């Protein structure tokens, strides 16, 4: 049985795959599983504090204490900073990505 999950979202807001990744984290975390969201590459755009379905799910996840991560270099490469993101997002470096993935029993990429 899978005890923990890290979902990696690489696709930008507005694409079906990004919504599916966020919904996967939402469903598993709200169902009681240790689930984390890691947004990389264009996936960091999902974490912008803009209105929409994904943002509503992400805000609820954040309020419930779900770990939500963004890779610092990928934010910077897109001209974004932590102040642009929804509350509760942890900005991390590449070394921390490896730790998060290694600590997860399963990893899914969207």
Buried (B, 14 or more C-beta within 10 A) or exposed (E): EEEBBBBBBBBBBEBEBBBBBBBBBBEBBBEEBBBBBBBBBBBBBBBBEEEEEBBEBBBEBBEEEBBBBBBBEBBEEBEBEEEBBBEBBBBBEEEBBEEBEEEBEEBBBB
